[in-house]
Amino acid sequence: MSPRSTIRHTSSMNDLPTVSDRIAMASDPASSESGFVAVLRYVGTMEHFDRLLTGLVETRDLTYFAVVVGIFLVLTKTSVESVRWR
């Protein structure tokens, strides 16, 4: 049985795969996802948003969105300030 088949999509917090589970799945040669794809999937917003849609509100998802908003605010501020000096 591959590690991929043991992951169930439920709203229980104990059934969600952890980061170490994802790393193990990415390093498993039988896994269909490469390590790069697994990292992109974890960094992407869809996985975090799907958990919020199911009603599972976790601190790590809220922190993820707060960090993303903060990064884009800093980028916007930098962009606006660079235009002022031209």
Residue pairs with C-beta under 8 A, 6 or more apart in sequence:
2 28
2 30
2 31
3 21
3 24
3 25
3 28
3 31
4 25
4 28
4 30
4 31
4 32
7 17
7 21
8 15
11 54
11 55
11 56
13 56
13 58
16 51
16 56
17 25
19 42
22 38
22 42
23 35
23 38
25 31
25 33
25 38
26 33
26 34
26 35
26 37
26 38
26 39
27 35
33 41
41 47
45 64
45 65
45 68
48 61
48 64
48 65
51 58
51 61
52 61
